[in-house]
């Protein structure tokens, strides 16, 4: 996968705090004493894995340490994850108290997540609900779908609305109800709407940068401390609708 971000390993080694802070500052959508919400680029990992690539959570720790001249270890808790080939909004907690409360919101499904996807074909209706059952295969890092309940498969639900069309793809908005592994990717593919670039779930070809055309666009939740409703939204230029014609 071609990397589309600064090589943070090199930047940290050479310790150029100006580049580090400025790069991440451009990606911060919301920040207060309790939370920081940033744009994850497709290709970045959110937390460490076997690749040993620097995860976004570590980048944010460096950012906080340098920007605020913090001494010692910096706390940065990951509230939720999105897949490596997916870009979009990610929430981090700056305190353990905020992390605990955000984890409760996740468990109680009180965080509303909205995604945009470009698919090769449209879903059956202009808007609706998809219900299915998913099972994760750990070795393949892939989820398998069933339309009927099966033992060991987990219930999965999302709602969708078709927003627009490009010359070859369909732009669809998705609101998650449950949050299963690869849920959007697996459910859309099972219903005939494979996400552009998603070879794992049946796409015809990959995207040039190895990403898939799925984006975590909007998130709404009650702030863990102030209890005000927070909505954060970001739309990259390449996902903005441009009507050409509807696919046949």
C-alpha positions as CSV (number, residue, x, y, z in Angstrom):
1,X,0.0,0.0,0.0
2,X,1.4,3.4,-1.0
3,X,1.6,5.6,2.1
4,X,-0.1,9.0,1.8
5,X,1.1,10.5,5.0
6,X,4.4,11.8,6.4
7,X,6.7,9.0,7.5
8,X,6.3,9.5,11.2
9,X,9.0,7.0,12.1
10,X,11.6,9.2,10.4
11,X,10.1,12.4,11.7
12,X,10.2,11.2,15.3
13,X,13.7,10.0,14.9
14,X,14.9,13.3,13.5
15,X,12.6,15.0,16.1
16,X,11.2,17.8,14.0
17,X,8.4,18.9,16.2
18,X,7.2,21.6,13.8
19,X,6.5,19.1,11.0
20,X,4.8,16.7,13.4
21,X,2.5,19.2,15.0
22,X,1.6,21.0,11.8
23,X,0.8,17.8,10.0
24,X,-1.5,16.6,12.7
25,X,-3.0,20.0,13.5
26,X,-4.5,20.0,10.0
27,X,-6.3,16.8,10.8
28,X,-7.8,17.7,14.2
29,X,-11.5,18.2,13.9
30,X,-12.3,18.7,17.6
31,X,-10.3,19.0,20.7
32,X,-10.9,19.9,24.4
33,X,-9.4,18.8,27.7
34,X,-11.1,15.4,27.4
35,X,-11.2,14.3,23.8
36,X,-9.4,14.7,20.5
37,X,-11.1,13.8,17.2
38,X,-8.9,13.5,14.1
39,X,-9.0,12.4,10.5
40,X,-7.4,9.0,9.9
41,X,-6.0,8.6,6.4
42,X,-6.6,5.3,4.5
43,X,-3.5,3.1,5.0
44,X,-2.8,4.2,8.5
45,X,-3.4,1.8,11.4
46,X,-5.2,3.0,14.4
47,X,-3.4,0.9,16.9
48,X,-0.3,-1.4,16.8
49,X,-0.3,-4.6,14.9
50,X,2.1,-7.2,13.5
51,X,3.2,-4.8,10.7
52,X,5.1,-2.7,13.3
53,X,4.0,0.5,11.5
54,X,3.5,3.5,13.7
55,X,-0.2,3.6,14.7
56,X,-2.3,6.7,14.8
57,X,-2.7,6.5,18.6
58,X,1.1,6.9,18.9
59,X,1.1,9.8,16.5
60,X,-1.5,11.6,18.6
61,X,0.6,10.9,21.8
62,X,3.6,12.6,20.1
63,X,1.4,15.5,19.0
64,X,0.0,16.1,22.5
65,X,3.4,15.8,24.1
66,X,5.1,18.3,21.7
67,X,2.3,20.8,21.3
68,X,1.6,21.1,25.0
69,X,5.2,20.5,26.1
70,X,4.1,17.6,28.4
71,X,6.7,15.8,30.5
72,X,6.7,12.0,30.9
73,X,4.1,9.7,29.4
74,X,1.1,11.1,27.7
75,X,-2.3,9.4,28.0
76,X,-4.2,8.8,24.8
77,X,-7.0,6.2,24.8
78,X,-8.5,4.7,21.7
79,X,-12.3,4.9,21.8
80,X,-13.0,3.0,18.5
81,X,-11.3,1.7,15.5
82,X,-11.8,1.7,11.7
83,X,-10.1,-0.6,9.2
84,X,-6.7,0.1,7.8
85,X,-7.9,0.7,4.2
86,X,-10.7,3.0,5.4
87,X,-10.3,6.7,6.1
88,X,-12.3,9.0,8.3
89,X,-13.1,10.2,11.8
90,X,-11.6,8.6,14.9
91,X,-12.1,9.6,18.5
92,X,-9.3,9.4,21.1
93,X,-9.7,10.2,24.9
94,X,-7.1,12.4,26.6
95,X,-8.1,11.1,30.1
96,X,-8.9,7.7,31.6
97,X,-12.2,9.2,32.9
98,X,-13.2,10.2,29.4
99,X,-12.2,6.9,27.9
100,X,-14.2,4.9,30.5
101,X,-17.3,7.0,29.8
102,X,-16.9,6.8,26.0
103,X,-16.5,3.0,26.2
104,X,-19.8,2.9,28.0
105,X,-21.4,4.9,25.2
106,X,-19.9,2.4,22.6
107,X,-21.3,-0.5,24.6
108,X,-24.7,1.0,24.9
109,X,-24.7,2.0,21.2
110,X,-25.0,5.7,22.0
111,X,-22.5,6.9,19.4
112,X,-24.0,7.4,16.0
113,X,-21.6,6.6,13.2
114,X,-22.3,7.6,9.6
115,X,-20.2,6.4,6.6
116,X,-20.1,7.1,2.9
117,X,-19.3,4.4,0.4
118,X,-18.8,4.2,-3.3
119,X,-20.2,0.9,-4.6
120,X,-20.0,-0.9,-7.9
121,X,-23.7,-1.4,-8.0
122,X,-26.7,0.1,-6.1
123,X,-28.4,-1.6,-3.2
124,X,-31.9,-3.0,-3.9
125,X,-33.8,0.2,-2.8
126,X,-33.0,3.9,-2.7
127,X,-33.1,3.6,1.1
128,X,-33.7,0.9,3.6
129,X,-32.4,-1.4,6.3
130,X,-30.0,-4.3,6.0
131,X,-30.2,-7.1,8.5
132,X,-27.9,-10.1,8.5
133,X,-25.6,-12.3,10.6
134,X,-21.9,-12.2,10.6
135,X,-19.0,-14.4,11.7
136,X,-15.4,-13.3,11.8
137,X,-12.7,-15.6,10.5
138,X,-9.6,-14.6,12.5
139,X,-7.1,-16.3,10.2
140,X,-8.5,-14.6,7.1
141,X,-9.4,-11.3,8.8
142,X,-12.7,-11.5,7.0
143,X,-16.4,-11.7,8.1
144,X,-18.8,-14.1,6.5
145,X,-22.5,-13.2,6.0
146,X,-25.7,-15.1,6.4
147,X,-29.3,-13.9,5.8
148,X,-30.6,-16.3,8.4
149,X,-29.5,-16.8,12.0
150,X,-26.8,-19.3,12.5
151,X,-25.1,-20.5,15.7
152,X,-22.0,-18.4,16.4
153,X,-23.0,-15.7,13.8
154,X,-23.7,-12.3,15.3
155,X,-26.7,-10.1,14.5
156,X,-25.8,-7.1,12.2
157,X,-28.0,-4.1,11.3
158,X,-27.5,-0.9,9.3
159,X,-29.6,1.6,7.5
160,X,-28.7,3.2,4.2
161,X,-29.7,5.8,1.7
162,X,-28.4,6.2,-1.9
163,X,-27.2,9.8,-2.3
164,X,-26.0,10.1,-5.9
165,X,-24.2,8.4,-8.8
166,X,-20.9,8.9,-10.6
167,X,-20.2,7.6,-14.1
168,X,-19.5,4.1,-12.8
169,X,-20.3,4.0,-9.0
170,X,-23.0,4.7,-6.5
171,X,-22.6,7.0,-3.5
172,X,-24.4,5.6,-0.5
173,X,-24.7,6.8,3.1
174,X,-24.7,4.2,5.8
175,X,-25.7,4.5,9.5
176,X,-24.5,1.7,11.7
177,X,-26.9,0.2,14.2
178,X,-24.5,-2.6,15.4
179,X,-20.8,-2.5,15.1
180,X,-19.5,-5.8,13.8
181,X,-16.2,-6.7,12.3
182,X,-16.1,-5.5,8.6
183,X,-19.9,-5.1,8.9
184,X,-20.5,-2.5,6.2
185,X,-18.1,-4.2,3.8
186,X,-19.6,-7.7,4.3
187,X,-23.3,-6.6,4.4
188,X,-23.1,-4.4,1.3
189,X,-21.3,-7.1,-0.7
190,X,-23.8,-9.7,0.4
191,X,-26.6,-7.5,-0.9
192,X,-25.0,-6.9,-4.3
193,X,-23.2,-3.6,-3.7
194,X,-19.5,-4.3,-3.4
195,X,-17.4,-1.3,-2.2
196,X,-15.1,0.1,-4.8
197,X,-11.5,-1.2,-4.3
198,X,-12.5,-3.8,-1.7
199,X,-10.9,-6.9,-3.2
200,X,-11.5,-9.0,-0.1
201,X,-15.2,-8.7,-0.6
202,X,-15.4,-9.1,-4.3
203,X,-14.4,-5.8,-5.9
204,X,-13.4,-6.0,-9.6
205,X,-10.1,-4.1,-9.1
206,X,-8.1,-2.4,-6.3
207,X,-7.8,1.4,-5.8
208,X,-4.4,2.7,-6.8
209,X,-3.4,3.5,-3.3
210,X,-4.7,0.3,-1.8
211,X,-7.6,2.0,0.0
212,X,-11.2,1.1,-0.2
213,X,-13.9,3.7,-1.0
214,X,-15.5,3.7,2.4
215,X,-15.2,6.7,4.7
216,X,-16.1,7.4,8.3
217,X,-17.8,10.7,7.6
218,X,-19.8,11.8,10.7
219,X,-20.0,10.9,14.3
220,X,-22.6,12.1,17.0
221,X,-22.5,11.5,20.7
222,X,-23.0,13.0,24.1
223,X,-19.8,14.5,25.5
224,X,-18.6,12.3,28.4
225,X,-18.1,15.3,30.8
226,X,-20.2,18.3,29.6
227,X,-23.0,16.1,28.4
228,X,-23.6,18.4,25.4
229,X,-24.3,16.7,22.1
230,X,-21.3,16.7,19.8
231,X,-21.4,16.2,16.0
232,X,-18.2,16.1,14.0
233,X,-18.3,15.8,10.2
234,X,-15.7,15.7,7.5
235,X,-16.0,15.1,3.8
236,X,-12.9,14.8,1.5
237,X,-13.2,16.3,-1.9
238,X,-13.0,12.9,-3.7
239,X,-16.3,11.8,-2.0
240,X,-18.4,14.8,-2.8
241,X,-21.3,13.8,-5.1
242,X,-21.2,14.5,-8.8
243,X,-24.2,13.3,-10.7
244,X,-23.6,11.8,-14.1
245,X,-26.1,9.1,-14.7
246,X,-27.7,6.2,-12.9
247,X,-26.2,2.8,-13.6
248,X,-28.3,0.5,-15.8
